[in-house]
Amino acid sequence: MSRIAYVNGRYAPHRDAAVHIEDRGYQFADAVYEVIAIQNGRFVDEEPHLDRLDRSLRELRMAAPVARPALKHILRETVRRNRVRDGIVYMQISRGVARRDHAFPAHRESSLVVTARSTTPKSAARAGGVAVVTTEDIRWKRCDLKTVGLLPNVLAKQMAAEAGAYEAWMIGADGAITECTSANAWIVTDTREAVTRPPTHAILNGITRRTVRAIAEEAGYSVVERSFTLDEALAAAEAFLTSTTSHVMPVVRIDGAPIGDGRPGPLTCALQAQYEAYAGAAEAGTTAAGGA
Ligand code: PDD
């Protein structure tokens, strides 16, 4: 089946879909994006993802290309045309096409691109957990905005791939772990506290992170938002990462050293199972604890 993409008002075969060479997303990375999972034909945490998209647009003074109901229609139509029942829908909004000049163009005509494809959650194929390596976080100071300016993340992920690792955990200027290149980082302490960094400008406030937090608290586990160092992570009982495409992924090695007994930990596995149940059952626009 040939894939279909949505580009600025029309649906086109994926191989022919293109944006203008002077699109500001292409020239300046002047663009934001979101990725939403589709499971059993339903969108997982759609509203929080669209809220975060609106926030990214607002903070960057970028115009929404269409209103939310129209965007939701385009997302569904793209998912339908690509016959995605389990997968992801990707949307990217740039500040539009204009003659190359760093300052904003006078017009406010954002570009919108939407694609969708079938995938299975990465955690399903890696029951034994994954290895991560660490690297310096060389990103800018607004990592809370989901922009397509991902070169530091690309370089760090490539470094991880070349080291045979699944992800890179990045270490910020304060010496603490910030997050992964495309996921949030967590550890579990000896006292069974799940620890993850607070959502400041230093990290992307992951939607999966927020849902997992709500699920954990609802189940009576203690969640603490604070920074943690590499040394603390190496001494932790368990570690995991969370994202739209990885769900809850056990981390069993950091920089080659085993975490705990080198196998996915019990709290990680419990949260993973509960998140799977939640995502598989998610209704469009609902969240774990009514607005996580
Ligand atoms: N990545 N941190 C970063 C830097 C990310 O890029 C992502 C998501 C996350 C997790 O956020 P969420 O739980 O909302 O997916 C954290 C997406 C999936 C991507 O770039 O494809």
Residues whose N, C-alpha, C, O or C-beta is under 5 A from the ligand:
A	BS01	PDD	V35 E179 C180 T181 S182 A183 N184 L204 N205 G206 I207 T208 R209 T242 S243 T244 T245
